[in-house]
């Protein structure tokens, strides 16, 4: 992975691991069990760090490369934890044409994180997304479920300061 990993250190608990092992043992003998196991693992931990993928691999006998391949192929899986405030910048056509790329870059610069990463304090995570269905408000960014539209690069700092 090309990003400089500002990864938050893995902080799984014994309780989470116990839950994960129960899920794996209840599902592992079923056909097609990998996706449901991975989905439940992400529900337990909030994301799928390599430590969790390794437990799944060790317990199911499925090669780690295959699990990693599934985790990176499907956008529903996150390899990094999500922040308390999840920022999504729309890079769909309407937003991009109106400057969302510059807004995205400004957020990345201010927070010091790239796509899919989380700030070391766990406060913000940043993702690019494609079309949130608010093209009339382009360019758009969302923080959790709050939508900010018709933005300029100069608006970014003020929006982040609210959080």
N, C-alpha and C positions, 0 to 999 in steps of 0.2 A: 504494500500500500504506500503510495507516494506521499501521503500527508505526514507532516511532522506530528506525531501522536502526542497531543496534549492530554492524553488519556487520564481520566480520573482513576486512581488505583482501584483495583477490584476489591470490593468490600462485602463479599457474600457471607452470610451467616450460616452456622450449622443448621439452624431451623430451615433456611431456604434450601440447603443441600438435601436435608431430609425430605422436604416436600418434593424436590426434583426427583430423587431416587424412587419415591413412591409412585410418581407419575410414570417414570420410565418403566418400572417393574410391572405396572398395571397395563401398559400399552405395548411393550417392546415385541411381544410375540404376534401382534396383529400385522396383517399386510398393510403397507403404507403408513406405518406408525411414526415415521420420522417427522413429518410436518406437524401432526398434533403434539408430539413431544416437544418440538422446538417452540411451537406457539405457547404451550403451557409453561415452558422454561422462561420464555420472555415475559409472560404474565407474572411469574414468581420474582424474577430479577429486574424487570423493566427493560432489559436489553440482553444480548447474547455475546458476552465477552468470551475470549478464547478459553478461559477457565471452565466456563459452563459447557461450551462445545466439547471440550475434552472429557468432561464427566459423561456427556451423552455418548460420545464415541466409545469410551471405556466400558460403559454399561450395556450398550447395544451391540458392540462389535462392528458398527458402521465406521468406515475409515473417516478420520478427522477431515481429510481433504473434501470428501463428499458433503459432510455437514457444513463446512465452511463455504463450499460452492453453493449450497442451498441458501445459506444465510446471506450471501452477497448477491444472489440472483433475485430474490424476492424482496421488494421494497418494504414489505411489512416488518421485516426483521432489522433491528438496529444493532450494530456492533459496538457502538459507543452509548453511554448512558445519555438520557435526555435531561436537559436542565429543568429547573423549577419553572422557568419561562422559556417555552419552546418557540423560537422565532422561525417563521417560514417566509421566505421571500419568493413571490411568484416570478418565474422567469419564462412564463408562457408568452406567446407572440405579442399580444396587446400590451402587456406590462413591459416586456423587454424593449419594444419599440419606443415606449415612453420613458425609458431610463432605469428600469428596475435592476439592470446589471450593475450600474453605478451605485445604487442604494445597497445592493448586496455587498459590493466591495467595501463600502464605507462601514457597514456593520462588522464585516470580517476584520477590517483594520482596527476599529474601536475595541472590539472584544478579543482580538488576537486569536480567533479560531476560524477554521475552514468548514466546508460543507460536512455535515454529519458529526461535528465535534461539539464538545461541551466545555465551558470554561472550567478551570481547575477548582473553583469554589462551588461548582454544581449549579450555579444560578441561571446561566443562559446556555442554550444549545441553538445551533444554526443549521437550517436545512433550506435547500432550494426546492421549489416545487413547480409543478406545471399546472397552470390555470385553476384558480380557486372559484371560478364562476362569477367574479366581480369585475369583469373586463371594463365596465362603464366607470369604474373607480381607478383604473390603471394610472400609475403603477401601485401595486398592493403588497402590503406585508401583513402577516398575522403574528400575534404573540398570544399563545394558547388559543383561545377562541375569539379574541378581539381583533377586528379588521381595521387596518389603517390604510386609507386610500388617497389618491391624488397627491402622492408624496414627491418631495424633492430631496436631494442629498442633504440639504440643510435641515430637514425635519428630523433626520435620524437620531442625532445626539439627544434632542429634547424628548423623543419618544422613549429611548433607552433609559434616560434619567428618571422617568416616571416609575421605573421598576427598580 
